[in-house]
Structures are given as structure tokens and as C-alpha cells.
């Protein structure tokens, strides 16, 4: 690393990036002392995700085989994803979660892209030795925006390791973040930028920020709210490593939150509650907008009469 004056950053990505990830990198690239020097793209052909996506529902609409496979895997959660798809069809755009192919991202136009296929062992992915060597040689720090759960030498090869977002407080919700906090009716939630180790959501905390959820009507609003924080928090976290005295916070094991497996969301009780809260939230938002429109209409009439 070139003293405390600059930091070179690598990115682990899927073949495409989400809108919020692109915006986070754009913000990071505007920093004069930061250089995104290398993107390692997942060439395995199977994008891993923890976002409010509806690709499974779209695939299900393309054929019975896809529907049966996805329904068998996602079970009751398919109903929640279907609600998300229906809302998008009705204009709920949720642009922060649009996919952008890596090669089309303007802020990465001058950044080298290296494709690789990870070695997969169950839910874990390990990068090839050659790829790890490239990251260690070119990057002080690596941001994980893809490849799912990562382990192996890549976590320690760069000087400052690999950092990644968990959209929840690791001291309360590990594993499944926003769905669990939304299901539980939390009025506040946070997002953790952590330096990864070979555990799930138990890394060192680089940065953390918490916000109110009181005006989040649906689970998808919660995802958006937290992604908006992450756009800014990435730059703050990366710049922290310019300070030689900076050390991420280690959370003792006995202070880590309960682990919420994705299997939980597939249960009828969990998925049913989230779906009901989404639907009722959309009704409340519509009522709020109609009430606001009525109030504005009365103001216009009053102004005309005056």
C-alpha cells in the first residue's frame, strides 16, 4: 500500500452488478485517493444473490419445469417473490436492484476485468490460486459484491482482506437479514460492513449504520433503505483503511446474534406473515397517497375560492 495517501481496491462481482452496487462504486471512484484496480467476475454462470430478486418467478413463467424446480426449492417463499414481480409489473420499479453487466458500467471502463470459476464446496466458494495472487498483487483491499460465501486464501491475501455488507446488525440478525427484521416488526434496522473471515456474518465490523423503518411499507422498502445507506457506507469504510491506526471491531462470539437460515423463510408461517405485511403495507401506502392527493385538491380549491 502506498502509505496513507491511497488505497487500491479490487471487486469480486457476478457477471452483473446491482444498481446500488454501481452507485456505491461510482461514489468510491470519485475519491482522489482510491483506485479500483481489478474486478474479478464470476464465470460459473450461476449468479449468487441475497437481494429481493424475482428471477425465479420469471423463470417459472417460462415453463412448467422451471416452476416445479423453483417451487420445490423456495416453497412458500415463491408467493412473496410473486408479489414482488406483480408489484414491478404495476410500476414499483425498485431501480437499485436492476442488473447492470460489468462491461457496461461506466465507472469500471478503465478497470481490468478477470473472469474466474470458483471451486464450490457446498455453500462455500474458493477462488483459484492464480486469481488470489492477482488480487494480492494489485489490491490493498477487496470488496465482495459476488461469489456468495467466500473462504480460503483470498480472505487474507490482500493487505486489508475482503470486506462485504450484511444488511443487518450482526449482533442481532445473522444469515437472513431484512426478511427476519421485517417479519419481527422492527422499527429500526442497520447494515454492517464487515471484514470477512471463514464464518457467516461473524467478521470484524468496519462500519455500521442504523436507520428508522417506520415509513417502510414493505420488505422491499427495507431492502431499498439499507441499500441506500450502503452506497455511502462503502466509501467511508474503504477510506478508514487509509489510517494506519484503524482496526475493525471484533464482536465476541457471545455477542453475535442468532443465525437465521434461509430455510426459515420458506416455511408457510414465515412467508405468510411477510406476504401479509407486504400486502397490507401497500394498501396503507395507497391510502396515504390518496389522502395526500385529497388534501392538495382541497388546498387548490380553497386557494381558487380565496
KEKE-3310 file (N, C-alpha, C; in steps of 0.2 Angstrom, whole numbers, plus 5000, padded with zeros to 4 digits):
npx = (5004:5002:5008:4998:4992:4984:4973:4971:4959:4950:4937:4925:4914:4898:4892:4885:4881:4871:4860:4862:4875:4883:4881:4887:4901:4903:4903:4914:4924:4925:4933:4949:4960:4958:4958:4950:4956:4955:4943:4936:4927:4913:4913:4906:4893:4881:4873:4875:4865:4858:4847:4831:4826:4817:4819:4818:4804:4801:4808:4800:4788:4791:4791:4784:4793:4803:4795:4791:4804:4808:4798:4799:4811:4810:4798:4785:4790:4790:4778:4779:4790:4782:4773:4782:4786:4773:4771:4781:4777:4767:4772:4781:4796:4809:4823:4836:4839:4841:4849:4866:4877:4894:4903:4896:4897:4900:4910:4919:4925:4939:4945:4953:4946:4945:4940:4934:4931:4925:4930:4918:4911:4899:4890:4900:4913:4929:4942:4953:4971:4979:4970:4969:4982:4983:4974:4981:4992:4988:4979:4975:4964:4949:4932:4918:4906:4900:4900:4895:4896:4912:4928:4945:4962:4960:4954:4964:4975:4975:4982:4973:4962:4946:4931:4913:4895:4883:4866:4861:4861:4875:4875:4862:4854:4860:4864:4850:4844:4836:4823:4820:4820:4810:4799:4798:4794:4802:4806:4818:4833:4849:4864:4879:4896:4908:4924:4928:4929:4932:4918:4900:4894:4901:4912:4925:4919:4919:4912:4896:4879:4863:4845:4829:4814:4801:4793:4794:4785:4784:4794:4802:4804:4812:4824:4828:4830:4841:4850:4853:4860:4871:4877:4884:4891:4901:4911:4915:4920:4930:4939:4943:4953:4964:4970:4983:4981:4969:4958:4947:4932:4931:4918:4914:4910:4900:4892:4887:4873:4858:4858:4849:4843:4841:4831:4821:4813:4806:4796:4778:4772:4782:4784:4770:4767:4776:4771:4758:4761:4767:4757:4747:4754:4756:4743:4741:4750:4745:4733:4738:4744:4732:4726:4734:4734:4720:4720:4729:4721:4710:4716:4720:4707:4702:4712:4708:4695:4698)
npy = (4994:5011:5020:5031:5038:5033:5020:5004:4995:4980:4971:4958:4951:4947:4942:4953:4968:4975:4989:4998:4994:4998:5012:5014:5010:5020:5032:5029:5029:5042:5047:5055:5048:5034:5019:5009:4994:4982:4970:4955:4943:4932:4918:4907:4905:4905:4915:4922:4927:4939:4947:4956:4949:4943:4934:4920:4919:4924:4915:4904:4907:4904:4891:4875:4866:4874:4880:4870:4866:4877:4880:4869:4871:4884:4884:4891:4903:4907:4914:4926:4931:4931:4941:4952:4952:4955:4968:4975:4974:4982:4995:4997:5001:4999:5003:5002:4988:4984:4975:4977:4973:4970:4974:4985:4995:5011:5018:5008:5007:5008:4999:4984:4968:4952:4936:4921:4904:4899:4887:4876:4871:4864:4877:4885:4895:4895:4904:4902:4899:4907:4918:4923:4927:4937:4947:4949:4955:4967:4974:4982:4980:4971:4971:4963:4959:4948:4931:4924:4915:4916:4908:4904:4907:4920:4928:4933:4937:4950:4965:4971:4962:4956:4964:4966:4968:4965:4966:4970:4971:4962:4958:4955:4950:4937:4929:4927:4943:4957:4951:4944:4954:4962:4954:4952:4964:4975:4992:4999:4997:4991:4991:4982:4984:4972:4965:4950:4933:4916:4912:4914:4929:4934:4942:4955:4971:4984:4996:5003:5007:5013:5015:5022:5012:5016:5022:5012:5002:4990:4974:4976:4989:4990:4984:4993:5004:5001:4998:5010:5016:5009:5013:5024:5020:5012:5019:5026:5016:5010:5021:5021:5013:5020:5025:5021:5018:5012:4999:4986:4982:4969:4957:4948:4931:4928:4939:4939:4939:4929:4915:4916:4905:4903:4894:4896:4906:4899:4893:4890:4899:4909:4915:4918:4928:4938:4940:4945:4956:4964:4966:4972:4983:4989:4993:5003:5012:5016:5022:5032:5040:5043:5051:5062:5067:5071:5081:5090:5093:5100:5111:5117:5121:5129:5139:5144:5149:5159)
npz = (5000:4996:5007:5018:5008:4998:4992:4984:4976:4974:4966:4969:4959:4952:4935:4933:4940:4954:4954:4965:4969:4959:4960:4972:4969:4960:4968:4976:4967:4964:4974:4977:4981:4980:4970:4960:4955:4950:4944:4948:4940:4942:4933:4933:4929:4937:4946:4962:4975:4987:4987:4985:4973:4958:4949:4949:4949:4936:4928:4931:4925:4912:4909:4914:4920:4926:4935:4944:4949:4955:4964:4972:4978:4984:4990:5001:5000:4987:4985:4990:4982:4970:4973:4973:4960:4954:4959:4953:4939:4940:4941:4952:4953:4958:4956:4962:4962:4949:4936:4930:4917:4920:4911:4905:4914:4917:4926:4928:4916:4913:4921:4924:4920:4926:4923:4932:4938:4952:4965:4971:4986:4993:5001:5000:4992:4984:4977:4963:4964:4956:4953:4966:4968:4959:4964:4977:4972:4966:4973:4988:4996:4995:4989:4992:4981:4975:4971:4982:4998:5003:5005:5011:5004:4998:5008:5016:5008:5001:5008:5017:5017:5014:5012:5015:5014:5026:5027:5040:5058:5064:5077:5081:5070:5060:5045:5037:5034:5032:5029:5041:5051:5046:5047:5060:5064:5067:5071:5068:5059:5054:5044:5041:5038:5035:5039:5031:5038:5039:5043:5045:5044:5055:5055:5057:5062:5051:5048:5053:5052:5057:5054:5054:5051:5050:5040:5030:5020:5015:5014:5003:5003:5014:5010:5000:5008:5016:5006:5001:5011:5011:4999:5002:5014:5009:5004:5015:5023:5016:5015:5029:5030:5026:5037:5047:5060:5061:5066:5063:5072:5083:5086:5100:5101:5110:5109:5096:5085:5084:5072:5057:5046:5028:5025:5034:5029:5020:5026:5028:5038:5041:5028:5025:5034:5031:5017:5020:5027:5018:5008:5016:5019:5006:5004:5014:5010:4998:5003:5010:5000:4993:5002:5004:4991:4991:5001:4995:4984:4990:4995:4983:4979:4989:4988:4975:4978:4987)
capx = (5000:5006:5007:4991:4989:4980:4971:4969:4953:4948:4930:4923:4907:4894:4893:4882:4880:4865:4861:4865:4882:4886:4881:4892:4907:4904:4905:4920:4929:4926:4938:4955:4965:4955:4959:4948:4961:4954:4937:4936:4920:4911:4912:4902:4886:4876:4874:4873:4861:4854:4843:4824:4825:4811:4821:4815:4797:4801:4809:4794:4783:4794:4790:4782:4799:4806:4791:4791:4810:4809:4793:4801:4816:4808:4792:4780:4793:4788:4772:4782:4793:4777:4771:4787:4785:4767:4772:4786:4773:4762:4776:4785:4802:4815:4829:4843:4841:4842:4856:4870:4883:4900:4906:4893:4897:4905:4915:4924:4928:4946:4947:4954:4942:4947:4935:4936:4926:4927:4929:4912:4911:4893:4888:4906:4917:4936:4945:4959:4977:4981:4966:4971:4989:4982:4971:4986:4997:4986:4974:4976:4958:4944:4925:4914:4899:4898:4903:4892:4900:4919:4933:4951:4967:4958:4952:4970:4980:4976:4984:4967:4957:4940:4925:4907:4890:4877:4861:4858:4866:4877:4874:4855:4852:4865:4861:4845:4844:4830:4816:4819:4819:4803:4795:4798:4791:4807:4806:4824:4837:4855:4868:4886:4901:4912:4929:4926:4933:4928:4912:4895:4891:4904:4918:4926:4915:4922:4907:4889:4874:4856:4840:4822:4810:4794:4790:4795:4778:4785:4800:4807:4806:4818:4830:4830:4833:4848:4855:4854:4865:4877:4880:4888:4895:4906:4917:4918:4923:4937:4944:4945:4960:4970:4973:4987:4979:4962:4957:4940:4929:4929:4912:4914:4905:4894:4888:4884:4866:4855:4858:4843:4844:4836:4826:4816:4809:4802:4790:4772:4771:4786:4782:4764:4767:4779:4767:4753:4763:4768:4750:4744:4758:4754:4736:4742:4754:4740:4728:4742:4744:4726:4724:4738:4731:4714:4722:4731:4715:4706:4720:4719:4700:4702:4715:4704:4689:4700)
capy = (5000:5017:5024:5033:5043:5030:5013:5001:4991:4975:4970:4952:4953:4942:4944:4959:4972:4978:4997:5001:4992:5003:5019:5013:5011:5027:5036:5027:5031:5049:5049:5056:5043:5027:5017:5002:4992:4975:4967:4948:4942:4925:4915:4900:4905:4904:4921:4921:4933:4940:4953:4955:4947:4939:4930:4913:4919:4925:4908:4899:4909:4902:4884:4871:4863:4879:4882:4865:4866:4883:4879:4864:4874:4890:4883:4896:4910:4909:4918:4933:4933:4933:4948:4957:4953:4959:4975:4978:4975:4988:5001:4998:4999:4997:5003:5000:4981:4982:4972:4980:4969:4973:4978:4991:5000:5017:5019:5002:5006:5008:4994:4977:4963:4945:4931:4915:4900:4897:4880:4876:4865:4865:4884:4890:4896:4897:4907:4899:4902:4912:4924:4926:4930:4944:4951:4951:4959:4973:4977:4983:4979:4968:4972:4957:4960:4942:4924:4921:4914:4915:4906:4902:4912:4927:4932:4936:4938:4957:4968:4973:4957:4956:4967:4964:4971:4961:4971:4969:4971:4955:4957:4954:4945:4934:4925:4931:4950:4961:4947:4942:4960:4965:4949:4953:4971:4980:4999:5001:4991:4993:4987:4981:4982:4968:4961:4943:4928:4909:4911:4918:4936:4935:4945:4961:4977:4990:5001:5001:5012:5011:5019:5020:5009:5017:5023:5007:4999:4983:4971:4978:4996:4989:4982:4999:5009:4999:4998:5017:5018:5005:5016:5029:5017:5008:5024:5028:5010:5010:5026:5020:5009:5024:5027:5016:5016:5009:4992:4985:4980:4961:4956:4942:4926:4928:4945:4939:4937:4922:4914:4914:4901:4905:4889:4898:4910:4895:4890:4894:4904:4915:4918:4920:4934:4943:4942:4948:4963:4967:4967:4977:4989:4993:4996:5009:5017:5019:5026:5038:5044:5046:5056:5067:5070:5074:5087:5095:5096:5104:5117:5121:5123:5134:5145:5147:5152:5165)
capz = (5000:4996:5013:5019:5003:4993:4993:4978:4978:4970:4967:4967:4956:4947:4928:4933:4947:4956:4953:4971:4969:4954:4963:4978:4966:4957:4973:4978:4962:4964:4979:4973:4984:4979:4963:4959:4950:4947:4945:4947:4939:4942:4926:4934:4925:4942:4950:4969:4977:4993:4986:4983:4966:4956:4943:4949:4946:4929:4925:4932:4919:4905:4908:4920:4923:4930:4940:4948:4952:4960:4969:4976:4982:4988:4994:5002:4998:4980:4985:4992:4976:4965:4975:4971:4952:4952:4960:4947:4933:4941:4941:4958:4949:4963:4952:4965:4961:4942:4935:4925:4916:4922:4905:4904:4920:4915:4931:4928:4910:4913:4926:4922:4922:4926:4925:4935:4940:4959:4967:4975:4991:4997:5000:5000:4986:4984:4971:4961:4967:4951:4954:4973:4968:4956:4969:4982:4969:4963:4978:4996:4999:4991:4991:4989:4978:4972:4973:4988:5003:5001:5010:5008:5004:4996:5013:5019:5003:5001:5014:5022:5017:5010:5015:5012:5018:5029:5028:5047:5063:5066:5084:5082:5065:5056:5040:5033:5037:5031:5030:5048:5055:5044:5049:5068:5065:5070:5068:5066:5056:5052:5039:5044:5033:5039:5035:5031:5040:5037:5046:5042:5047:5061:5053:5060:5059:5048:5049:5055:5052:5058:5052:5055:5046:5051:5034:5025:5020:5013:5014:4998:5005:5019:5006:4997:5013:5018:5001:5001:5016:5009:4994:5006:5019:5006:5004:5022:5026:5012:5017:5035:5030:5025:5043:5049:5067:5061:5067:5063:5078:5083:5090:5103:5099:5114:5107:5090:5085:5081:5064:5053:5040:5023:5026:5038:5025:5015:5029:5027:5043:5040:5021:5025:5038:5026:5012:5023:5029:5011:5005:5020:5018:5000:5005:5018:5006:4993:5007:5012:4994:4991:5007:5002:4985:4993:5004:4990:4980:4994:4996:4977:4978:4994:4985:4970:4981:4990)
cpx = (5004:5005:5000:4988:4984:4978:4969:4964:4951:4940:4928:4915:4904:4895:4890:4882:4874:4866:4864:4873:4886:4886:4887:4899:4908:4906:4912:4926:4930:4931:4945:4960:4963:4956:4956:4952:4960:4947:4937:4928:4918:4909:4908:4896:4880:4877:4871:4870:4858:4849:4836:4823:4819:4813:4818:4808:4797:4803:4803:4789:4785:4793:4788:4788:4802:4802:4791:4798:4811:4804:4796:4807:4814:4802:4787:4783:4792:4782:4775:4786:4788:4774:4775:4786:4779:4768:4776:4782:4769:4766:4781:4792:4808:4821:4836:4844:4840:4849:4859:4876:4889:4903:4903:4893:4902:4911:4920:4927:4935:4949:4948:4949:4945:4942:4938:4930:4929:4926:4923:4912:4905:4891:4894:4910:4924:4938:4951:4965:4979:4977:4968:4977:4988:4979:4976:4991:4995:4981:4976:4970:4953:4937:4922:4907:4897:4901:4900:4896:4907:4924:4940:4956:4965:4956:4958:4975:4981:4978:4978:4962:4952:4934:4919:4901:4885:4872:4857:4863:4868:4876:4866:4853:4858:4861:4856:4843:4837:4823:4815:4817:4812:4798:4793:4795:4796:4806:4812:4828:4844:4859:4876:4890:4906:4918:4928:4931:4929:4923:4906:4893:4894:4911:4919:4922:4919:4918:4900:4885:4867:4851:4833:4818:4802:4790:4791:4788:4779:4793:4805:4809:4812:4824:4832:4833:4840:4853:4857:4860:4872:4881:4885:4893:4901:4912:4920:4922:4930:4942:4946:4952:4965:4973:4976:4985:4972:4962:4949:4938:4928:4924:4913:4909:4899:4889:4885:4877:4864:4856:4851:4844:4839:4830:4820:4811:4804:4796:4784:4771:4775:4784:4775:4763:4770:4775:4761:4755:4765:4762:4747:4748:4757:4747:4737:4745:4749:4735:4732:4742:4738:4724:4728:4736:4724:4715:4725:4725:4711:4710:4720:4712:4700:4706:4711:4698:4691:4702)
cpy = (5006:5022:5025:5037:5040:5023:5010:4996:4986:4974:4962:4953:4947:4945:4951:4962:4975:4986:5000:5000:4997:5010:5019:5014:5017:5032:5035:5029:5038:5052:5049:5051:5036:5025:5010:4999:4986:4973:4959:4946:4934:4923:4908:4899:4905:4910:4920:4928:4933:4945:4951:4954:4943:4935:4923:4913:4920:4918:4903:4901:4906:4895:4880:4868:4868:4880:4876:4865:4871:4883:4874:4867:4880:4889:4889:4903:4912:4914:4925:4935:4935:4940:4953:4958:4956:4966:4978:4979:4981:4995:5002:4996:4997:4997:5001:4992:4979:4979:4976:4976:4973:4977:4984:4997:5005:5018:5013:5002:5005:5003:4987:4972:4956:4940:4924:4911:4898:4889:4880:4870:4867:4873:4888:4890:4898:4899:4903:4903:4908:4919:4927:4930:4937:4949:4954:4956:4966:4977:4977:4980:4976:4969:4966:4959:4954:4936:4921:4920:4912:4913:4905:4908:4919:4931:4936:4938:4946:4960:4969:4968:4959:4959:4966:4967:4965:4966:4970:4970:4964:4953:4955:4948:4943:4930:4929:4938:4953:4957:4946:4949:4963:4960:4950:4960:4976:4987:5002:4995:4995:4989:4987:4980:4979:4966:4954:4938:4921:4907:4915:4923:4936:4938:4951:4967:4983:4996:4999:5007:5010:5017:5017:5017:5011:5019:5018:5002:4991:4981:4974:4986:4996:4988:4989:5004:5007:4999:5006:5019:5015:5009:5021:5026:5014:5013:5025:5022:5009:5015:5025:5017:5013:5026:5021:5013:5012:5002:4991:4982:4972:4961:4949:4937:4926:4934:4945:4937:4930:4921:4912:4911:4903:4900:4891:4902:4906:4892:4894:4900:4910:4918:4921:4927:4939:4945:4946:4956:4967:4970:4973:4984:4993:4996:5003:5014:5020:5024:5033:5043:5047:5052:5062:5071:5074:5081:5092:5098:5101:5111:5121:5124:5129:5140:5148:5151:5159:5170)
cpz = (5000:5002:5015:5014:4998:4995:4986:4980:4973:4971:4965:4965:4953:4940:4928:4940:4948:4955:4959:4972:4964:4957:4968:4975:4963:4962:4976:4973:4962:4970:4976:4976:4984:4971:4963:4953:4947:4949:4943:4946:4939:4935:4927:4930:4930:4947:4957:4971:4984:4993:4985:4976:4964:4950:4943:4947:4939:4925:4926:4927:4913:4904:4914:4923:4928:4936:4946:4952:4957:4965:4974:4981:4987:4992:4995:5000:4991:4980:4986:4986:4971:4967:4973:4963:4950:4953:4955:4941:4934:4942:4947:4955:4953:4959:4955:4964:4954:4941:4929:4924:4917:4917:4903:4909:4918:4920:4931:4921:4909:4918:4923:4924:4921:4928:4928:4937:4947:4960:4972:4980:4995:4996:5000:4993:4987:4978:4969:4963:4962:4952:4961:4972:4964:4960:4974:4979:4967:4968:4985:4999:4994:4993:4988:4987:4974:4974:4979:4994:5001:5007:5007:5008:5002:5002:5017:5014:5002:5008:5019:5021:5012:5014:5012:5017:5020:5030:5034:5052:5065:5073:5086:5076:5060:5051:5036:5037:5037:5032:5037:5052:5053:5047:5057:5069:5068:5067:5066:5063:5054:5046:5042:5038:5037:5035:5036:5034:5038:5042:5043:5046:5054:5060:5058:5057:5057:5049:5050:5055:5053:5056:5054:5049:5046:5045:5028:5025:5018:5014:5009:4999:5010:5015:5003:5002:5015:5013:5000:5005:5014:5003:4997:5010:5016:5006:5010:5025:5022:5015:5025:5035:5028:5031:5046:5056:5067:5062:5067:5070:5078:5088:5093:5101:5103:5113:5100:5090:5083:5074:5062:5046:5034:5023:5029:5034:5021:5019:5028:5032:5042:5033:5022:5029:5034:5021:5014:5025:5023:5008:5009:5020:5012:5000:5009:5014:5001:4997:5009:5006:4992:4996:5006:4996:4986:4996:4999:4985:4984:4995:4989:4977:4983:4991:4980:4973:4984:4985)
residu = (UNK:UNK:UNK:UNK:UNK:UNK:UNK:UNK:UNK:UNK:UNK:UNK:UNK:UNK:UNK:UNK:UNK:UNK:UNK:UNK:UNK:UNK:UNK:UNK:UNK:UNK:UNK:UNK:UNK:UNK:UNK:UNK:UNK:UNK:UNK:UNK:UNK:UNK:UNK:UNK:UNK:UNK:UNK:UNK:UNK:UNK:UNK:UNK:UNK:UNK:UNK:UNK:UNK:UNK:UNK:UNK:UNK:UNK:UNK:UNK:UNK:UNK:UNK:UNK:UNK:UNK:UNK:UNK:UNK:UNK:UNK:UNK:UNK:UNK:UNK:UNK:UNK:UNK:UNK:UNK:UNK:UNK:UNK:UNK:UNK:UNK:UNK:UNK:UNK:UNK:UNK:UNK:UNK:UNK:UNK:UNK:UNK:UNK:UNK:UNK:UNK:UNK:UNK:UNK:UNK:UNK:UNK:UNK:UNK:UNK:UNK:UNK:UNK:UNK:UNK:UNK:UNK:UNK:UNK:UNK:UNK:UNK:UNK:UNK:UNK:UNK:UNK:UNK:UNK:UNK:UNK:UNK:UNK:UNK:UNK:UNK:UNK:UNK:UNK:UNK:UNK:UNK:UNK:UNK:UNK:UNK:UNK:UNK:UNK:UNK:UNK:UNK:UNK:UNK:UNK:UNK:UNK:UNK:UNK:UNK:UNK:UNK:UNK:UNK:UNK:UNK:UNK:UNK:UNK:UNK:UNK:UNK:UNK:UNK:UNK:UNK:UNK:UNK:UNK:UNK:UNK:UNK:UNK:UNK:UNK:UNK:UNK:UNK:UNK:UNK:UNK:UNK:UNK:UNK:UNK:UNK:UNK:UNK:UNK:UNK:UNK:UNK:UNK:UNK:UNK:UNK:UNK:UNK:UNK:UNK:UNK:UNK:UNK:UNK:UNK:UNK:UNK:UNK:UNK:UNK:UNK:UNK:UNK:UNK:UNK:UNK:UNK:UNK:UNK:UNK:UNK:UNK:UNK:UNK:UNK:UNK:UNK:UNK:UNK:UNK:UNK:UNK:UNK:UNK:UNK:UNK:UNK:UNK:UNK:UNK:UNK:UNK:UNK:UNK:UNK:UNK:UNK:UNK:UNK:UNK:UNK:UNK:UNK:UNK:UNK:UNK:UNK:UNK:UNK:UNK:UNK:UNK:UNK:UNK:UNK:UNK:UNK:UNK:UNK:UNK:UNK:UNK:UNK:UNK:UNK:UNK:UNK:UNK:UNK:UNK:UNK:UNK:UNK:UNK:UNK:UNK:UNK:UNK:UNK:UNK:UNK:UNK:UNK:UNK:UNK:UNK)
# end
